[in-house]
Amino acid sequence: MVPRGTITSSGRRAAAGLTGQMIMAGTSRDSLSRLIADFEDGTLTIDVERALPLDDADKGLETMANRRARGKIVITIND
């Protein structure tokens, strides 16, 4: 990220001497489209700690509350 919330590729961030581990995106179509493109081409990666079924969501909350999560906790919902 750079001032004013502009999304940049990892190469541009590195060239600017910027590092980071968290990206926040607004809800604009342009911002989300760029995030999706970066995810699809492998520029943006998402660390997933684990995926849990909805019935076990409390285990994910406990992991987060105990500050043990090293990535995202994904809750899956099966129809």
Phi and psi restraints in degrees (value plus and minus 20) as a CYANA .aco file:
   2 VAL   PHI    -147.6  -107.6
   2 VAL   PSI     148.0   188.0
   3 PRO   PHI     -68.3   -28.3
   3 PRO   PSI     124.5   164.5
   4 ARG   PHI      55.5    95.5
   4 ARG   PSI      -6.6    33.4
   5 GLY   PHI      58.1    98.1
   5 GLY   PSI      -4.2    35.8
   6 THR   PHI     -90.1   -50.1
   6 THR   PSI     113.3   153.3
   7 ILE   PHI    -108.1   -68.1
   7 ILE   PSI     113.7   153.7
   8 THR   PHI    -145.9  -105.9
   8 THR   PSI     140.2   180.2
   9 SER   PHI     -96.0   -56.0
   9 SER   PSI     143.3   183.3
  10 SER   PHI     -82.6   -42.6
  10 SER   PSI     -54.7   -14.7
  11 GLY   PHI     -83.4   -43.4
  11 GLY   PSI     -62.1   -22.1
  12 ARG   PHI     -88.7   -48.7
  12 ARG   PSI     -57.4   -17.4
  13 ARG   PHI     -84.1   -44.1
  13 ARG   PSI     -65.2   -25.2
  14 ALA   PHI     -82.7   -42.7
  14 ALA   PSI     -61.6   -21.6
  15 ALA   PHI     -83.5   -43.5
  15 ALA   PSI     -49.9    -9.9
  16 ALA   PHI    -106.7   -66.7
  16 ALA   PSI     -21.0    19.0
  17 GLY   PHI      57.7    97.7
  17 GLY   PSI       0.2    40.2
  18 LEU   PHI    -120.2   -80.2
  18 LEU   PSI     123.5   163.5
  19 THR   PHI    -152.2  -112.2
  19 THR   PSI     142.2   182.2
  20 GLY   PHI    -198.6  -158.6
  20 GLY   PSI     141.9   181.9
  21 GLN   PHI    -146.9  -106.9
  21 GLN   PSI     -23.0    17.0
  22 MET   PHI    -152.5  -112.5
  22 MET   PSI     112.4   152.4
  23 ILE   PHI    -142.3  -102.3
  23 ILE   PSI     109.8   149.8
  24 MET   PHI    -131.6   -91.6
  24 MET   PSI     116.9   156.9
  25 ALA   PHI    -143.0  -103.0
  25 ALA   PSI     121.0   161.0
  26 GLY   PHI     -94.1   -54.1
  26 GLY   PSI    -196.1  -156.1
  27 THR   PHI    -116.8   -76.8
  27 THR   PSI      -5.8    34.2
  28 SER   PHI     -92.5   -52.5
  28 SER   PSI     127.3   167.3
  29 ARG   PHI     -78.7   -38.7
  29 ARG   PSI     -59.9   -19.9
  30 ASP   PHI     -83.5   -43.5
  30 ASP   PSI     -66.7   -26.7
  31 SER   PHI     -82.3   -42.3
  31 SER   PSI     -65.3   -25.3
  32 LEU   PHI     -87.1   -47.1
  32 LEU   PSI     -57.1   -17.1
  33 SER   PHI     -83.1   -43.1
  33 SER   PSI     -60.6   -20.6
  34 ARG   PHI     -88.1   -48.1
  34 ARG   PSI     -58.7   -18.7
  35 LEU   PHI     -83.3   -43.3
  35 LEU   PSI     -63.2   -23.2
  36 ILE   PHI     -82.9   -42.9
  36 ILE   PSI     -63.4   -23.4
  37 ALA   PHI     -81.7   -41.7
  37 ALA   PSI     -63.6   -23.6
  38 ASP   PHI     -83.8   -43.8
  38 ASP   PSI     -58.0   -18.0
  39 PHE   PHI     -86.2   -46.2
  39 PHE   PSI     -65.2   -25.2
  40 GLU   PHI     -85.6   -45.6
  40 GLU   PSI     -54.8   -14.8
  41 ASP   PHI    -110.7   -70.7
  41 ASP   PSI     -17.0    23.0
  42 GLY   PHI      67.3   107.3
  42 GLY   PSI     -19.5    20.5
  43 THR   PHI     -88.6   -48.6
  43 THR   PSI     -58.1   -18.1
  44 LEU   PHI    -126.9   -86.9
  44 LEU   PSI     104.2   144.2
  45 THR   PHI    -137.6   -97.6
  45 THR   PSI     132.0   172.0
  46 ILE   PHI    -142.3  -102.3
  46 ILE   PSI     102.0   142.0
  47 ASP   PHI    -104.6   -64.6
  47 ASP   PSI      98.9   138.9
  48 VAL   PHI    -125.9   -85.9
  48 VAL   PSI      99.0   139.0
  49 GLU   PHI     -85.9   -45.9
  49 GLU   PSI     -72.2   -32.2
  50 ARG   PHI    -190.6  -150.6
  50 ARG   PSI     139.6   179.6
  51 ALA   PHI    -130.4   -90.4
  51 ALA   PSI     113.1   153.1
  52 LEU   PHI    -146.5  -106.5
  52 LEU   PSI     125.4   165.4
  53 PRO   PHI     -88.8   -48.8
  53 PRO   PSI     136.8   176.8
  54 LEU   PHI     -72.6   -32.6
  54 LEU   PSI     -56.9   -16.9
  55 ASP   PHI     -83.3   -43.3
  55 ASP   PSI     -40.5    -0.5
  56 ASP   PHI    -127.7   -87.7
  56 ASP   PSI      -1.1    38.9
  57 ALA   PHI     -78.1   -38.1
  57 ALA   PSI     -50.9   -10.9
  58 ASP   PHI     -81.8   -41.8
  58 ASP   PSI     -50.8   -10.8
  59 LYS   PHI     -87.3   -47.3
  59 LYS   PSI     -58.2   -18.2
  60 GLY   PHI     -86.4   -46.4
  60 GLY   PSI     -61.5   -21.5
  61 LEU   PHI     -83.6   -43.6
  61 LEU   PSI     -58.6   -18.6
  62 GLU   PHI     -84.8   -44.8
  62 GLU   PSI     -62.1   -22.1
  63 THR   PHI     -79.7   -39.7
  63 THR   PSI     -64.0   -24.0
  64 MET   PHI     -87.7   -47.7
  64 MET   PSI     -62.2   -22.2
  65 ALA   PHI     -82.7   -42.7
  65 ALA   PSI     -53.7   -13.7
  66 ASN   PHI    -107.0   -67.0
  66 ASN   PSI     -15.2    24.8
  67 ARG   PHI      36.9    76.9
  67 ARG   PSI      19.9    59.9
  68 ARG   PHI    -123.2   -83.2
  68 ARG   PSI     -27.5    12.5
  69 ALA   PHI     -93.8   -53.8
  69 ALA   PSI     110.8   150.8
  70 ARG   PHI    -125.1   -85.1
  70 ARG   PSI     -21.3    18.7
  71 GLY   PHI    -176.6  -136.6
  71 GLY   PSI    -185.9  -145.9
  72 LYS   PHI     -95.1   -55.1
  72 LYS   PSI     124.7   164.7
  73 ILE   PHI    -120.6   -80.6
  73 ILE   PSI      99.1   139.1
  74 VAL   PHI    -124.0   -84.0
  74 VAL   PSI     109.6   149.6
  75 ILE   PHI    -123.2   -83.2
  75 ILE   PSI     103.3   143.3
  76 THR   PHI    -120.7   -80.7
  76 THR   PSI     124.9   164.9
  77 ILE   PHI    -143.8  -103.8
  77 ILE   PSI      97.4   137.4
  78 ASN   PHI    -119.9   -79.9
  78 ASN   PSI     117.2   157.2
